[in-house]
Amino acid sequence: MPKAEVAAAEIDKNMPFEQALKELEAIVRKLESGSGDLDASIHDYMRGTELKTFCQEKLAAARMKVEIILKAQDGEITTKSMDAA
């Protein structure tokens, strides 16, 4: 019996985080409800996995950009990595 290939739509790398998260939440609700046939569920699972990875990467990139701004007594503004706080 040949294996059926089920390809999920490719993630748009410019998609806003919030949009990806909403789509992922909708997929999780659909999968948890048990509605849909097996092929659709597999497709949704694959898409959800891709969206999860995308969201994790977006969060990691945002975390790297987050800096704490400190104002020194002399008025000079400095930045420090969030992890160094």
Buried (B, 14 or more C-beta within 10 A) or exposed (E): EEEEEBEBEEBEEEBEBEEBBEBBEEBBEBBEEEEEEEEEBBBBBBBBEBBBEBBEEBEEEEEEEEEEEEEEEEEEEEEEEEEEE
